[in-house]
Amino acid sequence: MRNYVSGHEYTGQNADILESLGFEEGDAFVTFKQAIKIPGMSGAKMKGLKSAARLMRLVEKKGADEDQTRKMVPFYFSVFHVGEILKRAKL
């Protein structure tokens, strides 16, 4: 399971989530922002399309205190199966 645009392989908990939902190793996914950049696709065409899963990655964030400590915080994002996106893009 990988990201269609970046080629990044999903690992760990994200791979487990996608696998538990019935997706297979060769499946590809995109985020909303990546999907609307695919030729023939727009936000209007995505209306009503359900995301395949909600995944998470850790991002580093600066603290608001004076010593600017950095910590890892979760960032959640939804992904769509690229097969569904490509079907709609051709409409």
Summary of the structure (lengths in Angstrom):
residues: 91
radius of gyration: 15.7
end to end distance: 25.7
largest distance: 53.3
contacts: 220
relative contact order: 0.23
helix: 27%
strand: 31%
